[in-house]
């Protein structure tokens, strides 16, 4: 057991091995292949807004996704006739039940519009969805009962384990892709097939283009989520992440193991499950990275984006002072 635990810890924690040292947020040009086989610059006007140019690629060659870019339009057309079913999972416990109808109603309009979608609602109170929400064609809703989890910290400790369990049964036999989202959000513009990829993470809007030393990685060396100086490319939000079912199962299971290890030692990373997510994504770089369009809230630090697509109501409330919180019914 000790040998297995040592192997898992080192495999998942993977210090520096295979990590290239790069600037946190280099601005990359989109490069295409010319008719003569030469490399040529492609037109980036489709993601140039008010004189600002937006990068289309990460340092390791993964697409950096903006919803109205030509690459995104091609991606939607590519998946349009494949008949792929995608899952969207949210955890709805305690006071978060107040957000579920707004979340689902907005997803019906903007999440993979016209696509085949199954919503997975992990909840401690199935009656939250009575009466049921009317869904469009090829849209389904599955309620997965979970035990009551009072308190945000306990919820954070259990979310990855619940995600892994749900993927194992029933999700992996029902959908090809699964995305996990916080329920206290609202879709406000189309989120289409451009997000589909093997392993997909979303950039944190307040830390986009910030220097590496501004990222709130876990720095406590005794934590399984610890990130050493020089590791890491971006800081990802836990508001939205996903990918192929197999990839998401690996992510959720690995993060839950790290969380349980720390819990046994009386440790919890300062960023809760977001810290463990970022630790995992350093060692398993995403194959698609979603721009802050896909996780945004109104704050002085949030990045300017061409289009706001998914807005976090919860984190927006956190960024307000007490008076403004009351005005926004936080």
JOBEL-V946446 format. One line per field, one symbol per residue. ss: DSSP state (H for helix, E for strand, - for the rest). phi: phi as a letter, one per 20 degrees, with the letter a starting at -180 (. if undefined). psi: psi as a letter, one per 40 degrees, with the letter a starting at -180 (. if undefined). A space follows every 50 residues. Layout:
ss: ???
phi: ???
psi: ???
This chain:
ss: -HHHHHHHHHHHH-----------------EEE-----EEE---HHHEE- -EE---E-----EEE----HHHHHHHHHH-----EEEEEEEE-HHHHHHH HHHHHHHHHHE----EEEEEEEE--HHHH---------EEEEEEE----- -HHHHHHHHHHHHHHHHH--HHH---EEEEE---EEE---E-HHH---EE EEE--------HHH---E-------E---------EEEEEEEEEHHHHHH HHHHHHHHHHHHHH--------HHHHHHHHHHH----EEE-HHH-E---- ---------EEEHHHHHH---HHHHHH---
phi: .fffffffffffekflfmdeecfgcfeeefdcdffeneecfefdffcdcl neddfdbefdnffdedfdffffffffffegdemedddcdcdcclffffef ffffffffedelgneecdeddebebgfgeeffefdfgmdccdedfcffcf nffffffdffffffffffadffedcedcddcffecbfcbgcdffefafbc ccfffedfmefgfefeffdfffefegdfgnendcddeefbbaqggfffff ffffffffffffffdmdbgfelffffffffffecffebdeffgeabbfbf efffcfbedcdeffffffeefffffffelf
psi: dddddddddddddghdhehhhiidgihiihhihideeihihihedefhhf ehhhieiideeihhhhdeidddddddddedeefhhiihhihgibeedeed dddddddddehfheihhhhhhhiegdedehiihhiiiehihhhhhiihgh hddddddeddddddddddheddedidihhhiidfihheihhaeeehidhh ihhhdeeheiideehfihehdeieehhiheiidihiiedhiaaidddddd ddddddddddddddefihideaedddddddedeghiehhhiedehiihid eiihidhhdhhhddddddeiiddddddef.
